[in-house]
Amino acid sequence: MGIYRYICKKVDSIHARIKIPKIITDRSELFRLNCTKAHRKRWGDSWFRAGVIVVNDQNEFLLVEELRARINGVWHDVEDMWNIPSGSCEEDEQFIDAAVREAQEELGRGVKLKGICAIKHGKHNDDPCLLIVFVAELTGEVFDFDHKEIKSQRYFSESAICKLDAQKKLRSRELVLQAVGNYKAGLVVPLTILNEYNLPM
């Protein structure tokens, strides 16, 4: 066999072993991926998240004192660290249902959702994230909150929240400040803007 044919044969055998990546010509395919268990294993559990902001008659905001926080993908015990009640949507869970559940788990109270005051789209613990913050009011329902994750709940004025921020005691500072600022400015949109609110029950 000549050297030319020998080289061509070797090149052909190499090409046969190379996996050519799939080229996605329709970008909409990227957005039809389901949030499955496999997806969560790869990307983390925080792609879709929901939170609530509760305001009392004195225009104070209800925050939770967290016992644990994930920093750079690792869980750490924390002290005097405050946040709005929030967390990941469970598999196939709507944003609205997740917000109510997180309030029950972290506040130990039932809530009635009134509107939306903030949307975060970006990163959470280096995972893709879409988080919706709902404005809520407390109902008479009482639950046993998650004592492994939450130490206490307390109302703070806007100035007290800014003081927490200056002391680096806000866990999700940008989100908390955005939600509080939007609420104070009257930037609250009705729940009907969210398609799942209009789904038949």
MDTraj code that builds the backbone (N, CA, C; nanometers):
import mdtraj as md
import numpy as np

residues = "MET GLY ILE TYR ARG TYR ILE CYS LYS LYS VAL ASP SER ILE HIS ALA ARG ILE LYS ILE PRO LYS ILE ILE THR ASP ARG SER GLU LEU PHE ARG LEU ASN CYS THR LYS ALA HIS ARG LYS ARG TRP GLY ASP SER TRP PHE ARG ALA GLY VAL ILE VAL VAL ASN ASP GLN ASN GLU PHE LEU LEU VAL GLU GLU LEU ARG ALA ARG ILE ASN GLY VAL TRP HIS ASP VAL GLU ASP MET TRP ASN ILE PRO SER GLY SER CYS GLU GLU ASP GLU GLN PHE ILE ASP ALA ALA VAL ARG GLU ALA GLN GLU GLU LEU GLY ARG GLY VAL LYS LEU LYS GLY ILE CYS ALA ILE LYS HIS GLY LYS HIS ASN ASP ASP PRO CYS LEU LEU ILE VAL PHE VAL ALA GLU LEU THR GLY GLU VAL PHE ASP PHE ASP HIS LYS GLU ILE LYS SER GLN ARG TYR PHE SER GLU SER ALA ILE CYS LYS LEU ASP ALA GLN LYS LYS LEU ARG SER ARG GLU LEU VAL LEU GLN ALA VAL GLY ASN TYR LYS ALA GLY LEU VAL VAL PRO LEU THR ILE LEU ASN GLU TYR ASN LEU PRO MET".split()
xyz = np.array([
    [0.0856, -0.1187, 0.0000],
    [0.0000, 0.0000, 0.0000],
    [0.0890, 0.1234, 0.0000],
    [0.0562, 0.2179, -0.0885],
    [0.1333, 0.3410, -0.0941],
    [0.1125, 0.4254, 0.0311],
    [0.2076, 0.5147, 0.0564],
    [0.2010, 0.6002, 0.1754],
    [0.0782, 0.6904, 0.1731],
    [0.0381, 0.7371, 0.0523],
    [-0.0774, 0.8254, 0.0406],
    [-0.2047, 0.7537, 0.0824],
    [-0.2243, 0.6279, 0.0301],
    [-0.3440, 0.5511, 0.0665],
    [-0.3438, 0.5161, 0.2152],
    [-0.2251, 0.4872, 0.2684],
    [-0.2136, 0.4533, 0.4121],
    [-0.2587, 0.5712, 0.4988],
    [-0.2131, 0.6925, 0.4651],
    [-0.2508, 0.8125, 0.5429],
    [-0.4004, 0.8378, 0.5308],
    [-0.4548, 0.8253, 0.4079],
    [-0.5998, 0.8493, 0.3888],
    [-0.6828, 0.7507, 0.4694],
    [-0.6391, 0.6265, 0.4739],
    [-0.7124, 0.5253, 0.5501],
    [-0.7110, 0.5580, 0.6993],
    [-0.5954, 0.6028, 0.7501],
    [-0.5848, 0.6400, 0.8910],
    [-0.6736, 0.7602, 0.9229],
    [-0.6749, 0.8578, 0.8331],
    [-0.7578, 0.9774, 0.8542],
    [-0.9050, 0.9392, 0.8556],
    [-0.9469, 0.8525, 0.7650],
    [-1.0869, 0.8090, 0.7605],
    [-1.1264, 0.7368, 0.8893],
    [-1.0357, 0.6533, 0.9419],
    [-1.0678, 0.5810, 1.0655],
    [-1.0786, 0.6767, 1.1837],
    [-0.9966, 0.7820, 1.1850],
    [-1.0055, 0.8838, 1.2925],
    [-1.1371, 0.9578, 1.2830],
    [-1.1770, 0.9985, 1.1621],
    [-1.3039, 1.0700, 1.1423],
    [-1.4226, 0.9847, 1.1872],
    [-1.4131, 0.8552, 1.1658],
    [-1.5239, 0.7662, 1.2018],
    [-1.5442, 0.7616, 1.3526],
    [-1.4372, 0.7865, 1.4291],
    [-1.4472, 0.7805, 1.5756],
    [-1.4847, 0.9134, 1.6387],
    [-1.4793, 1.0187, 1.5610],
    [-1.5125, 1.1522, 1.6135],
    [-1.6637, 1.1711, 1.6124],
    [-1.7180, 1.2096, 1.7289],
    [-1.8618, 1.2378, 1.7386],
    [-1.8858, 1.3839, 1.7016],
    [-1.9598, 1.4024, 1.5963],
    [-1.9896, 1.5388, 1.5521],
    [-2.1036, 1.5936, 1.6383],
    [-2.0829, 1.7081, 1.7041],
    [-2.1882, 1.7621, 1.7904],
    [-2.3114, 1.8023, 1.7104],
    [-2.4261, 1.7867, 1.7750],
    [-2.5522, 1.8250, 1.7115],
    [-2.5605, 1.9762, 1.7015],
    [-2.5940, 2.0250, 1.5844],
    [-2.6104, 2.1688, 1.5646],
    [-2.7585, 2.2013, 1.5759],
    [-2.7931, 2.2862, 1.6733],
    [-2.9334, 2.3226, 1.6946],
    [-2.9646, 2.4433, 1.6077],
    [-3.0426, 2.4212, 1.5041],
    [-3.0777, 2.5305, 1.4139],
    [-3.1988, 2.6070, 1.4644],
    [-3.2847, 2.5406, 1.5413],
    [-3.4037, 2.6049, 1.5968],
    [-3.3773, 2.6366, 1.7441],
    [-3.3496, 2.7642, 1.7748],
    [-3.3126, 2.8007, 1.9116],
    [-3.4248, 2.7749, 2.0113],
    [-3.5489, 2.7686, 1.9640],
    [-3.6593, 2.7447, 2.0557],
    [-3.6473, 2.6086, 2.1231],
    [-3.5698, 2.5172, 2.0607],
    [-3.5506, 2.3852, 2.1200],
    [-3.4829, 2.3969, 2.2559],
    [-3.3996, 2.4980, 2.2717],
    [-3.3295, 2.5180, 2.3983],
    [-3.4265, 2.5487, 2.5123],
    [-3.5400, 2.6046, 2.4794],
    [-3.6336, 2.6485, 2.5813],
    [-3.7496, 2.5517, 2.5999],
    [-3.7406, 2.4339, 2.5360],
    [-3.8436, 2.3330, 2.5545],
    [-3.7959, 2.2214, 2.6466],
    [-3.6790, 2.2422, 2.7107],
    [-3.6260, 2.1395, 2.7994],
    [-3.7036, 2.1389, 2.9301],
    [-3.7439, 2.0218, 2.9757],
    [-3.8181, 2.0106, 3.1003],
    [-3.7245, 2.0167, 3.2198],
    [-3.7767, 2.0676, 3.3321],
    [-3.6995, 2.0699, 3.4570],
    [-3.7150, 1.9334, 3.5241],
    [-3.6363, 1.8373, 3.4799],
    [-3.6473, 1.7001, 3.5279],
    [-3.5440, 1.6736, 3.6368],
    [-3.5494, 1.5533, 3.6934],
    [-3.4511, 1.5160, 3.7947],
    [-3.3102, 1.5173, 3.7365],
    [-3.2973, 1.4734, 3.6116],
    [-3.1667, 1.4755, 3.5466],
    [-3.1168, 1.6186, 3.5312],
    [-3.2093, 1.7096, 3.4946],
    [-3.1756, 1.8515, 3.4833],
    [-3.1279, 1.9050, 3.6176],
    [-3.1991, 1.8722, 3.7255],
    [-3.1614, 1.9208, 3.8581],
    [-3.0246, 1.8672, 3.8990],
    [-2.9966, 1.7393, 3.8639],
    [-2.8680, 1.6807, 3.8994],
    [-2.7548, 1.7552, 3.8296],
    [-2.7804, 1.7983, 3.7075],
    [-2.6772, 1.8670, 3.6315],
    [-2.6651, 2.0134, 3.6695],
    [-2.7782, 2.0822, 3.6795],
    [-2.7772, 2.2270, 3.6949],
    [-2.8031, 2.2739, 3.8378],
    [-2.8407, 2.1842, 3.9287],
    [-2.8769, 2.2286, 4.0632],
    [-3.0271, 2.2435, 4.0743],
    [-3.0742, 2.2712, 4.1959],
    [-3.2186, 2.2732, 4.2193],
    [-3.2742, 2.4146, 4.2202],
    [-3.2012, 2.5096, 4.1648],
    [-3.2439, 2.6475, 4.1834],
    [-3.2721, 2.7216, 4.0536],
    [-3.3044, 2.6484, 3.9463],
    [-3.3372, 2.7181, 3.8223],
    [-3.4640, 2.8005, 3.8404],
    [-3.5690, 2.7400, 3.8954],
    [-3.6941, 2.8104, 3.9189],
    [-3.7138, 2.8270, 4.0692],
    [-3.7349, 2.9497, 4.1135],
    [-3.7480, 2.9775, 4.2561],
    [-3.8600, 3.0780, 4.2778],
    [-3.9124, 3.0811, 4.4005],
    [-4.0197, 3.1747, 4.4353],
    [-3.9981, 3.2241, 4.5772],
    [-4.0381, 3.3479, 4.6024],
    [-4.0276, 3.4055, 4.7357],
    [-4.1460, 3.4956, 4.7633],
    [-4.1575, 3.5398, 4.8882],
    [-4.2670, 3.6293, 4.9265],
    [-4.2129, 3.7453, 5.0075],
    [-4.2808, 3.8579, 4.9946],
    [-4.2526, 3.9732, 5.0782],
    [-4.3833, 4.0093, 5.1485],
    [-4.3775, 4.0122, 5.2817],
    [-4.4950, 4.0386, 5.3646],
    [-4.4735, 4.1713, 5.4354],
    [-4.5738, 4.2600, 5.4294],
    [-4.5631, 4.3936, 5.4870],
    [-4.6759, 4.4129, 5.5879],
    [-4.6428, 4.4660, 5.7062],
    [-4.7463, 4.4895, 5.8072],
    [-4.8019, 4.6318, 5.7979],
    [-4.8883, 4.6678, 5.8919],
    [-4.9551, 4.7990, 5.8884],
    [-4.8586, 4.9141, 5.9113],
    [-4.7414, 4.8867, 5.9690],
    [-4.6408, 4.9902, 5.9936],
    [-4.5393, 4.9990, 5.8790],
    [-4.5723, 4.9371, 5.7648],
    [-4.4821, 4.9331, 5.6492],
    [-4.3475, 4.8696, 5.6838],
    [-4.3515, 4.7656, 5.7663],
    [-4.2324, 4.6878, 5.7990],
    [-4.2380, 4.5557, 5.7223],
    [-4.1214, 4.5026, 5.6915],
    [-4.1098, 4.3856, 5.6059],
    [-4.0653, 4.2654, 5.6878],
    [-4.1316, 4.1527, 5.6644],
    [-4.1059, 4.0309, 5.7412],
    [-3.9916, 3.9520, 5.6772],
    [-3.8807, 3.9395, 5.7517],
    [-3.7655, 3.8630, 5.7060],
    [-3.7451, 3.7417, 5.7948],
    [-3.6721, 3.6443, 5.7413],
    [-3.6406, 3.5239, 5.8188],
    [-3.4908, 3.5213, 5.8482],
    [-3.4570, 3.4747, 5.9698],
    [-3.3174, 3.4579, 6.0084],
    [-3.2768, 3.3150, 5.9749],
    [-3.1824, 3.3013, 5.8839],
    [-3.1442, 3.1694, 5.8350],
    [-3.0344, 3.1076, 5.9213],
    [-3.0384, 2.9754, 5.9308],
    [-2.9364, 2.9010, 6.0047],
    [-2.8279, 2.8471, 5.9129],
    [-2.8624, 2.8288, 5.7854],
    [-2.7671, 2.7728, 5.6906],
    [-2.7753, 2.8497, 5.5596],
    [-2.6614, 2.8598, 5.4918],
    [-2.6568, 2.9259, 5.3618],
    [-2.5581, 2.8533, 5.2730],
    [-2.5923, 2.8421, 5.1439],
    [-2.5023, 2.7780, 5.0486],
    [-2.4115, 2.8840, 4.9883],
    [-2.2815, 2.8712, 5.0126],
    [-2.1828, 2.9661, 4.9634],
    [-2.0862, 2.8920, 4.8739],
    [-2.0800, 2.9364, 4.7456],
    [-1.9948, 2.8688, 4.6467],
    [-2.0248, 2.7194, 4.6392],
    [-2.1542, 2.6845, 4.6480],
    [-2.1961, 2.5460, 4.6320],
    [-2.1842, 2.4610, 4.7565],
    [-2.1367, 2.5187, 4.8670],
    [-2.1188, 2.4431, 4.9915],
    [-2.2055, 2.5055, 5.1012],
    [-2.2771, 2.4188, 5.1753],
    [-2.3621, 2.4672, 5.2838],
    [-2.2787, 2.5009, 5.4070],
    [-2.3077, 2.6164, 5.4680],
    [-2.2382, 2.6615, 5.5884],
    [-2.3411, 2.7037, 5.6934],
    [-2.3071, 2.6861, 5.8204],
    [-2.3875, 2.7418, 5.9285],
    [-2.3606, 2.8915, 5.9351],
    [-2.4674, 2.9697, 5.9533],
    [-2.4534, 3.1158, 5.9587],
    [-2.5280, 3.1686, 6.0806],
    [-2.4932, 3.2900, 6.1207],
    [-2.5597, 3.3559, 6.2322],
    [-2.5985, 3.4975, 6.1916],
    [-2.7151, 3.5408, 6.2389],
    [-2.7628, 3.6771, 6.2151],
    [-2.7609, 3.7114, 6.0666],
    [-2.8124, 3.6200, 5.9838],
    [-2.8207, 3.6392, 5.8397],
    [-2.9684, 3.6359, 5.7996],
    [-3.0131, 3.7411, 5.7299],
    [-3.1559, 3.7605, 5.7046],
    [-3.1868, 3.7575, 5.5551],
    [-3.3089, 3.7152, 5.5243],
    [-3.3507, 3.7020, 5.3852],
    [-3.5030, 3.7063, 5.3796],
    [-3.5574, 3.7235, 5.2596],
    [-3.7011, 3.7034, 5.2440],
    [-3.7267, 3.5534, 5.2356],
    [-3.8436, 3.5056, 5.2760],
    [-3.8747, 3.3627, 5.2597],
    [-3.8732, 3.3273, 5.1110],
    [-3.7916, 3.2288, 5.0744],
    [-3.7819, 3.1914, 4.9334],
    [-3.7186, 3.0537, 4.9220],
    [-3.7341, 2.9938, 4.8049],
    [-3.6753, 2.8623, 4.7825],
    [-3.7079, 2.8097, 4.6438],
    [-3.6585, 2.6912, 4.6161],
    [-3.6724, 2.6309, 4.4836],
    [-3.8118, 2.5739, 4.4614],
    [-3.8578, 2.5834, 4.3378],
    [-3.9789, 2.5117, 4.2987],
    [-3.9465, 2.3629, 4.2934],
    [-4.0359, 2.2828, 4.3460],
    [-4.0191, 2.1389, 4.3333],
    [-4.0573, 2.0969, 4.1927],
    [-4.0259, 1.9741, 4.1584],
    [-4.0503, 1.9279, 4.0220],
    [-4.1983, 1.9397, 3.9866],
    [-4.2240, 2.0044, 3.8733],
    [-4.3602, 2.0258, 3.8211],
    [-4.4432, 2.1186, 3.9094],
    [-4.3804, 2.1959, 3.9987],
    [-4.4535, 2.2880, 4.0867],
    [-4.4582, 2.4268, 4.0240],
    [-4.5754, 2.4900, 4.0276],
    [-4.5906, 2.6244, 3.9755],
    [-4.5286, 2.7259, 4.0719],
    [-4.4923, 2.8443, 4.0193],
    [-4.4336, 2.9497, 4.1024],
    [-4.5255, 2.9863, 4.2190],
    [-4.6547, 2.9999, 4.1904],
    [-4.7508, 3.0404, 4.2936],
    [-4.7547, 2.9381, 4.4065],
    [-4.7610, 2.8105, 4.3714],
    [-4.7655, 2.7055, 4.4728],
    [-4.6359, 2.7017, 4.5532],
    [-4.5228, 2.7234, 4.4865],
    [-4.3942, 2.7228, 4.5565],
    [-4.3856, 2.8381, 4.6557],
    [-4.4366, 2.9553, 4.6180],
    [-4.4327, 3.0708, 4.7074],
    [-4.5139, 3.0451, 4.8345],
    [-4.6319, 2.9883, 4.8194],
    [-4.7169, 2.9577, 4.9353],
    [-4.6498, 2.8528, 5.0237],
    [-4.5927, 2.7503, 4.9615],
    [-4.5261, 2.6443, 5.0380],
    [-4.4051, 2.6980, 5.1138],
    [-4.3237, 2.7807, 5.0483],
    [-4.2054, 2.8358, 5.1147],
    [-4.2451, 2.9234, 5.2334],
    [-4.3537, 2.9972, 5.2216],
    [-4.4012, 3.0782, 5.3339],
    [-4.4412, 2.9898, 5.4505],
    [-4.5083, 2.8801, 5.4208],
    [-4.5466, 2.7870, 5.5272],
    [-4.4241, 2.7270, 5.5947],
    [-4.3232, 2.6892, 5.5140],
    [-4.2053, 2.6231, 5.5678],
    [-4.1129, 2.7179, 5.6430],
    [-4.1028, 2.8439, 5.5992],
    [-4.0059, 2.9349, 5.6596],
    [-4.0691, 3.0346, 5.7569],
    [-4.1947, 3.0692, 5.7355],
    [-4.2639, 3.1604, 5.8272],
    [-4.3520, 3.0859, 5.9269],
    [-4.3939, 2.9659, 5.8891],
    [-4.4898, 2.8949, 5.9724],
    [-4.6283, 2.9553, 5.9643],
    [-4.6550, 3.0264, 5.8549],
    [-4.7845, 3.0928, 5.8371],
    [-4.8357, 3.0710, 5.6960],
    [-4.9671, 3.0711, 5.6844],
    [-5.0277, 3.0701, 5.5530],
    [-5.0266, 3.2108, 5.4958],
    [-5.0254, 3.2220, 5.3636],
    [-5.0258, 3.3535, 5.2999],
    [-5.1252, 3.3554, 5.1851],
    [-5.1711, 3.4761, 5.1544],
    [-5.2522, 3.5001, 5.0361],
    [-5.1714, 3.5916, 4.9454],
    [-5.1452, 3.5475, 4.8232],
    [-5.0636, 3.6252, 4.7307],
    [-5.1468, 3.7377, 4.6696],
    [-5.0835, 3.8569, 4.6591],
    [-5.1555, 3.9757, 4.6127],
    [-5.1012, 4.0313, 4.4813],
    [-4.9748, 4.0045, 4.4508],
    [-4.9142, 4.0593, 4.3299],
    [-4.7688, 4.0161, 4.3200],
    [-4.6986, 4.0743, 4.2239],
    [-4.5573, 4.0442, 4.2004],
    [-4.4793, 4.1744, 4.2059],
    [-4.3690, 4.1766, 4.2833],
    [-4.2933, 4.3015, 4.2979],
    [-4.1489, 4.2909, 4.2495],
    [-4.1018, 4.1729, 4.2171],
    [-3.9640, 4.1614, 4.1688],
    [-3.9461, 4.0298, 4.0934],
    [-3.8608, 4.0337, 3.9916],
    [-3.8224, 3.9145, 3.9163],
    [-3.6713, 3.9175, 3.9011],
    [-3.6085, 3.8081, 3.9407],
    [-3.4632, 3.7960, 3.9265],
    [-3.4331, 3.6929, 3.8199],
    [-3.3529, 3.7329, 3.7223],
    [-3.3103, 3.6397, 3.6181],
    [-3.1594, 3.6476, 3.6095],
    [-3.0916, 3.5395, 3.6402],
    [-2.9464, 3.5420, 3.6378],
    [-2.8893, 3.4169, 3.7003],
    [-2.8098, 3.4348, 3.8056],
    [-2.7426, 3.3243, 3.8718],
    [-2.7817, 3.3188, 4.0187],
    [-2.7880, 3.1976, 4.0720],
    [-2.8057, 3.1745, 4.2146],
    [-2.7134, 3.0603, 4.2517],
    [-2.6121, 3.0891, 4.3355],
    [-2.5107, 2.9873, 4.3676],
    [-2.4492, 2.9278, 4.2409],
    [-2.4256, 3.0144, 4.1409],
    [-2.3650, 2.9750, 4.0132],
    [-2.4549, 2.8874, 3.9263],
    [-2.5816, 2.8693, 3.9665],
    [-2.6778, 2.7964, 3.8839],
    [-2.7659, 2.8969, 3.8104],
    [-2.8186, 2.8614, 3.6925],
    [-2.9181, 2.9472, 3.6274],
    [-3.0367, 2.9682, 3.7215],
    [-3.0953, 3.0848, 3.7188],
    [-3.2023, 3.1147, 3.8150],
    [-3.3068, 3.2070, 3.7550],
    [-3.4316, 3.1730, 3.7796],
    [-3.5434, 3.2641, 3.7541],
    [-3.6274, 3.2632, 3.8804],
    [-3.6325, 3.3770, 3.9499],
    [-3.7007, 3.3858, 4.0790],
    [-3.8053, 3.4954, 4.0739],
    [-3.9249, 3.4638, 4.1192],
    [-4.0340, 3.5611, 4.1257],
    [-4.0671, 3.5884, 4.2719],
    [-4.0709, 3.7180, 4.3085],
    [-4.1065, 3.7580, 4.4451],
    [-4.2503, 3.8079, 4.4452],
    [-4.3333, 3.7428, 4.5260],
    [-4.4744, 3.7777, 4.5368],
    [-4.4974, 3.8649, 4.6591],
    [-4.5863, 3.9610, 4.6458],
    [-4.6363, 4.0357, 4.7615],
    [-4.7456, 3.9506, 4.8244],
    [-4.7384, 3.9328, 4.9565],
    [-4.8331, 3.8438, 5.0235],
    [-4.8798, 3.9042, 5.1547],
    [-4.9965, 3.8596, 5.1986],
    [-5.0440, 3.8953, 5.3323],
    [-5.0689, 3.7666, 5.4100],
    [-5.0468, 3.7743, 5.5415],
    [-5.0623, 3.6563, 5.6251],
    [-5.2093, 3.6209, 5.6416],
    [-5.2358, 3.4915, 5.6503],
    [-5.3703, 3.4435, 5.6808],
    [-5.3693, 3.3878, 5.8236],
    [-5.4793, 3.3326, 5.8656],
    [-5.4871, 3.2785, 6.0017],
    [-5.4253, 3.1403, 6.0168],
    [-5.3821, 3.0806, 5.9064],
    [-5.3245, 2.9458, 5.9136],
    [-5.1877, 2.9492, 5.9817],
    [-5.1634, 2.8521, 6.0683],
    [-5.0358, 2.8422, 6.1393],
    [-4.9760, 2.7039, 6.1145],
    [-4.8464, 2.7008, 6.0835],
    [-4.7753, 2.5762, 6.0576],
    [-4.6487, 2.5734, 6.1430],
    [-4.5884, 2.4567, 6.1541],
    [-4.4602, 2.4441, 6.2231],
    [-4.3503, 2.4706, 6.1208],
    [-4.2775, 2.5821, 6.1358],
    [-4.1771, 2.6150, 6.0360],
    [-4.0536, 2.5259, 6.0510],
    [-3.9681, 2.5291, 5.9495],
    [-3.8508, 2.4415, 5.9418],
    [-3.7406, 2.4939, 6.0344],
    [-3.7293, 2.4359, 6.1535],
    [-3.6322, 2.4825, 6.2527],
    [-3.4886, 2.4448, 6.2157],
    [-3.4700, 2.3559, 6.1185],
    [-3.3347, 2.3209, 6.0755],
    [-3.2770, 2.4272, 5.9830],
    [-3.3647, 2.5030, 5.9171],
    [-3.3191, 2.6037, 5.8222],
    [-3.3391, 2.7468, 5.8740],
    [-3.4433, 2.7663, 5.9548],
    [-3.4814, 2.9007, 5.9968],
    [-3.4773, 2.9115, 6.1488],
    [-3.4125, 3.0177, 6.1995],
    [-3.4048, 3.0396, 6.3431],
    [-3.5223, 3.1221, 6.3938],
    [-3.5569, 3.2295, 6.3218],
    [-3.6639, 3.3178, 6.3679],
    [-3.7159, 3.4018, 6.2520],
    [-3.8216, 3.4763, 6.2791],
    [-3.8791, 3.5709, 6.1834],
    [-3.8971, 3.7049, 6.2546],
    [-3.8789, 3.8147, 6.1824],
    [-3.8918, 3.9455, 6.2453],
    [-3.9247, 4.0506, 6.1398],
    [-4.0045, 4.1499, 6.1801],
    [-4.0337, 4.2629, 6.0926],
    [-3.9230, 4.3671, 6.1041],
    [-3.8867, 4.4256, 5.9887],
    [-3.7862, 4.5317, 5.9836],
    [-3.8401, 4.6485, 5.9023],
    [-3.8081, 4.7704, 5.9456],
    [-3.8392, 4.8883, 5.8649],
    [-3.7422, 4.8947, 5.7477],
    [-3.7719, 4.9794, 5.6514],
    [-3.6817, 4.9936, 5.5362],
    [-3.5435, 5.0403, 5.5814],
    [-3.5376, 5.1335, 5.6744],
    [-3.4079, 5.1823, 5.7223],
    [-3.3322, 5.0733, 5.7973],
    [-3.4048, 4.9887, 5.8723],
    [-3.3386, 4.8787, 5.9436],
    [-3.2827, 4.7766, 5.8450],
    [-3.3520, 4.7560, 5.7331],
    [-3.3022, 4.6644, 5.6303],
    [-3.1760, 4.7214, 5.5662],
    [-3.1735, 4.8520, 5.5436],
    [-3.0525, 4.9150, 5.4898],
    [-2.9365, 4.9005, 5.5880],
    [-2.9666, 4.9068, 5.7174],
    [-2.8625, 4.8875, 5.8189],
    [-2.8101, 4.7440, 5.8156],
    [-2.9004, 4.6463, 5.8000],
    [-2.8582, 4.5074, 5.7850],
    [-2.7661, 4.4919, 5.6644],
    [-2.8014, 4.5614, 5.5562],
    [-2.7201, 4.5543, 5.4355],
    [-2.5804, 4.6107, 5.4611],
    [-2.5724, 4.7233, 5.5298],
    [-2.4430, 4.7838, 5.5605],
    [-2.3580, 4.6928, 5.6484],
    [-2.4248, 4.6133, 5.7314],
    [-2.3542, 4.5207, 5.8204],
    [-2.3293, 4.3842, 5.7541],
    [-2.3643, 4.3739, 5.6237],
    [-2.3478, 4.2493, 5.5479],
    [-2.4263, 4.1339, 5.6107],
    [-2.5491, 4.1640, 5.6543],
    [-2.6336, 4.0638, 5.7171],
    [-2.7549, 4.0265, 5.6319],
    [-2.7548, 4.0709, 5.5056],
    [-2.8589, 4.0300, 5.4115],
    [-2.8004, 3.9228, 5.3207],
    [-2.8635, 3.8073, 5.3178],
    [-2.8082, 3.6979, 5.2370],
    [-2.8250, 3.7251, 5.0878],
    [-2.9441, 3.7571, 5.0449],
    [-2.9693, 3.7878, 4.9034],
    [-2.9941, 3.9375, 4.8919],
    [-2.8908, 4.0150, 4.9179],
    [-2.9067, 4.1591, 4.9373],
    [-2.9712, 4.2284, 4.8178],
    [-2.9254, 4.1990, 4.6952],
    [-2.9797, 4.2675, 4.5789],
    [-3.1278, 4.2384, 4.5617],
    [-3.1662, 4.1133, 4.5838],
    [-3.3063, 4.0751, 4.5680],
    [-3.3932, 4.1393, 4.6765],
    [-3.3465, 4.1344, 4.8008],
    [-3.4229, 4.1934, 4.9116],
    [-3.4409, 4.3434, 4.8891],
    [-3.3323, 4.4123, 4.8552],
    [-3.3398, 4.5574, 4.8351],
    [-3.4267, 4.5924, 4.7151],
    [-3.4205, 4.5112, 4.6094],
    [-3.5053, 4.5359, 4.4930],
    [-3.6525, 4.5183, 4.5281],
    [-3.6843, 4.4098, 4.5991],
    [-3.8243, 4.3834, 4.6350],
    [-3.8785, 4.4931, 4.7258],
    [-3.8005, 4.5321, 4.8259],
    [-3.8444, 4.6387, 4.9178],
    [-3.8590, 4.7700, 4.8428],
    [-3.7605, 4.8043, 4.7605],
    [-3.7655, 4.9293, 4.6854],
    [-3.8823, 4.9344, 4.5890],
    [-3.9060, 4.8241, 4.5188],
    [-4.0184, 4.8206, 4.4244],
    [-4.1518, 4.8349, 4.4967],
    [-4.1652, 4.7660, 4.6106],
    [-4.2903, 4.7753, 4.6863],
    [-4.3136, 4.9185, 4.7327],
    [-4.2111, 4.9818, 4.7866],
    [-4.2250, 5.1191, 4.8358],
    [-4.2601, 5.2152, 4.7223],
    [-4.2101, 5.1854, 4.6014],
    [-4.2368, 5.2714, 4.4862],
    [-4.3693, 5.2384, 4.4178],
    [-4.4404, 5.1385, 4.4697],
    [-4.5681, 5.1000, 4.4110],
    [-4.5545, 5.0158, 4.2854],
    [-4.4364, 4.9577, 4.2627],
    [-4.4147, 4.8741, 4.1444],
    [-4.4575, 4.7305, 4.1736],
    [-4.5866, 4.7100, 4.1780],
    [-4.6449, 4.5778, 4.2036],
    [-4.7419, 4.5479, 4.0904],
    [-4.7194, 4.4378, 4.0208],
    [-4.8078, 4.4015, 3.9104],
    [-4.9044, 4.2932, 3.9576],
    [-5.0238, 4.2880, 3.8986],
    [-5.1230, 4.1885, 3.9432],
    [-5.0812, 4.0470, 3.9082],
    [-5.1353, 3.9509, 3.9826],
    [-5.1037, 3.8102, 3.9591],
    [-5.1468, 3.7639, 3.8208],
    [-5.2445, 3.8306, 3.7626],
    [-5.2962, 3.7884, 3.6328],
    [-5.1919, 3.8012, 3.5222],
    [-5.0800, 3.8699, 3.5492],
    [-4.9745, 3.8789, 3.4483],
    [-4.9027, 3.7451, 3.4330],
    [-4.9180, 3.6582, 3.5324],
    [-4.8531, 3.5271, 3.5311],
    [-4.9503, 3.4249, 3.4750],
    [-4.9100, 3.3534, 3.3711],
    [-5.0048, 3.2662, 3.3020],
    [-5.0584, 3.1562, 3.3926],
    [-4.9764, 3.1069, 3.4866],
    [-5.0231, 2.9962, 3.5708],
    [-5.1369, 3.0385, 3.6622],
    [-5.1483, 3.1691, 3.6899],
    [-5.2567, 3.2184, 3.7753],
    [-5.3906, 3.2007, 3.7047],
    [-5.3876, 3.2034, 3.5729],
    [-5.5109, 3.1960, 3.4944],
    [-5.5437, 3.0538, 3.4497],
    [-5.4598, 2.9567, 3.4876],
    [-5.4890, 2.8190, 3.4506],
    [-5.6107, 2.7668, 3.5258],
    [-5.6900, 2.6815, 3.4630],
    [-5.8045, 2.6243, 3.5350],
    [-5.7590, 2.5410, 3.6525],
    [-5.8245, 2.5556, 3.7658],
    [-5.7852, 2.4851, 3.8882],
    [-5.8451, 2.3440, 3.8885],
])
top = md.Topology()
chain = top.add_chain()
for i, resn in enumerate(residues, 1):
    res = top.add_residue(resn, chain, resSeq=i)
    for name in ("N", "CA", "C"):
        top.add_atom(name, md.element.get_by_symbol(name[0]), res)
traj = md.Trajectory(xyz[None], top)
